[in-house]
Amino acid sequence: MISTDPPMSPYLRRWMLFVDGENLTLRAQALATKNKVTIKPSRQYIPDVFIWPKRDPRVPLAGDWACQPRAVRAYYYTSMGGDEDKLRGIRAHIKDVGFEPVVFKKESRTRKTKGVDISLTTDMLSHAYQNNYDTAILVAGDGDYTPLIAAVKRLGKNVNVAFFSQDNGLSDAVFFGCDQFFKLEAVFLRELGIPS
């Protein structure tokens, strides 16, 4: 099989994408509600579980990060209630969009699943330690990720963050701790019909 991926440049950084999909989805829903916009379930959106714009997650969200044209890996971490068949269906859906799905079973509708944060942290650290990327692109705004950002940077890696602005869920500690920040409202939410 012939690859259609663009060639890798020795001058651009290898990168991986790590998305706290649970947090991203909840914040996007809150932003939509605040702007009186309804997001309809689709390939890009499953209420309370998954949201991503109409783009390949292995292609950079921003063009000025000096990264390779495609990610080494793109991970999406989320949780949901339901039986094993429903979880399997969500995993298949997320994989079809282009992610490596990491889906946890949520026991309670109101609780945030700690497995998402722990798994994302473990994966991002272990890939950094194994030198599988030069830049981690973290899609999360929660201040709990601040120690992770610092630890990955101590391993000599760049950590870029893409998330909504401070008034839409971004922690100041994450904003000031990352190497570069990309505001998602302009690109991400426009494609879902939410004005920025």
C-alpha positions, 0 to 999 in steps of 0.5 A: 500500500502506498502512503498518501501522507506528506513526507516528514521534514527533518526540520519539523518536530514530531508531535502527538495530540492528547485530548481530554475529550470529557472536559472538551465536550462539557466546555463546548456544550457550556459555550454553546448554551451560553451563545444560545446555539444548539449543536446537533448530534453528528459524526463530530458530536455525541452529547456529553461524550465526544466533540471534534471539528470536521478535520483530521485530528492528525493534522495540526490545528495551528500552522505556526507550531513548526510541527510535522504535517501529521501527528505520530498519534492522536489520542482522545480520552472520554467516559460514558455510561452504558453497557459494553456494546455501547462503549465499543460503539463509541470507541469505533466512532472515535477511531473512525474520526482518526483518534486512538480512543480511550473510553472509560465506563462512567458509573454515575452520570454526575461524576467526572471520571478520574480515569481520563486524567490519569490515563492521559497523564500516563500516556503523555509522560510515557511517550515523552520519556520514550522519546516518541515525540518532540511536541505534545499538543494537549487539548485541555484547560484543567489546572490539574494538568499543570504538573504534567506540563512541567514534567514533560517540559523537564524531559526536554519536550515542548508542550503546546495547549489548544483550548478555549479562552480563560473565560471558557474554562482555561486555567491560568496555570495551564496558559502560563505553563505551556510553551505555546497556546492556541485558542480554539474558539476561532477554528474549532467552534466556527466549524460547529456553528458556534460564534466566537 
